[in-house]
Amino acid sequence: MRGAVLGAVLIVLYTGMMASADGITKLIAGGYAAPQLFAISALMVCAFTMAVARSGGEGGLRVRSGGVMAIRAVLTVIASLAFFQAFRLLPFADVFLFIGLIPLIAAALSGPFLKEAPRPLAWVALSVGAGGILFLMPGGVSAAQAGHAWALLAAVTGTGSMLAARYIAKQERVPLAQVFWPNLALMLAMGLALPFVWQPMSLADLGWVAAYAVFLFGARYVSAEAFRLLPAYVATPLMNLQFVWMVAIGLFAFGEVPSAGTVLGVMLVIASGFWLIFEESVARGKTARA
């Protein structure tokens, strides 16, 4: 029970930090190409991670699951680029519809890859959460275009990266390594393109990139711990709480008042997430008593 609750708290922290990072991206990305944002921020995240590891941070940077970590790193790079392209080509709401598909993709893949097939009640909760996502986009998704293909690619590869993180976390407790190696891969991949897209940055924009890196480091660290404590099909629906943070940021930072449909969708997303936590806690209690 305690582990499930702690995992849920970590996911809430993760969503808040990721929403903050998305807000910073929305603020500054218009003037810079994706490789510039990702190369600099990934470099900063790697530096943060190495500093924590040298100070005795848990797990260090070495991993036994090297092959799975390599897969996670590649998927992280692809997902980062795909999400950037999707946000560039589509309205936020359309991209968030595909983000809402991540729990269902995770549920479908958790069985064959992690041997964590959701129980029947969990499928009901997942369906409720997916229905909540639809309320967030009352206008529906526009006709298919390149942006939707990028968003779908981002959702699939992002889910794959999360499942890889869960697999590694079940084998060994190395949260710092889970942060370091994917960001190192992102820094190297984006660094190759950086000379071709570099634009001079003001100190203010550099400060925003540094803040983005801090939020990203914190989010990926706590998500690695959350995936150790919770099955992927439970953790990923809770990540839809990011919608709540985005509504709050939109309201207080950009003056965007949510519609009734958005409020209803958020309530359904929250309900499905807590339902999954309750169902997982009950199942663990039964297992402990058996």
HELIX and SHEET records of a PDB file:
HELIX    1   1 ARG A    2  ILE A   28  1                                  27    
HELIX    2   2 ALA A   29  GLY A   31  5                                   3    
HELIX    3   3 ALA A   34  ARG A   54  1                                  21    
HELIX    4   4 GLY A   66  LEU A   89  1                                  24    
HELIX    5   5 PHE A   92  ILE A   99  1                                   8    
HELIX    6   6 ILE A  102  LEU A  114  1                                  13    
HELIX    7   7 PRO A  120  LEU A  136  1                                  17    
HELIX    8   8 ALA A  146  GLN A  171  1                                  26    
HELIX    9   9 PRO A  175  VAL A  197  1                                  23    
HELIX   10  10 LEU A  203  LEU A  229  1                                  27    
HELIX   11  11 ALA A  232  LEU A  238  1                                   7    
HELIX   12  12 MET A  239  LEU A  241  5                                   3    
HELIX   13  13 GLN A  242  PHE A  254  1                                  13    
HELIX   14  14 ALA A  260  ARG A  289  1                                  30    
END                                                                             
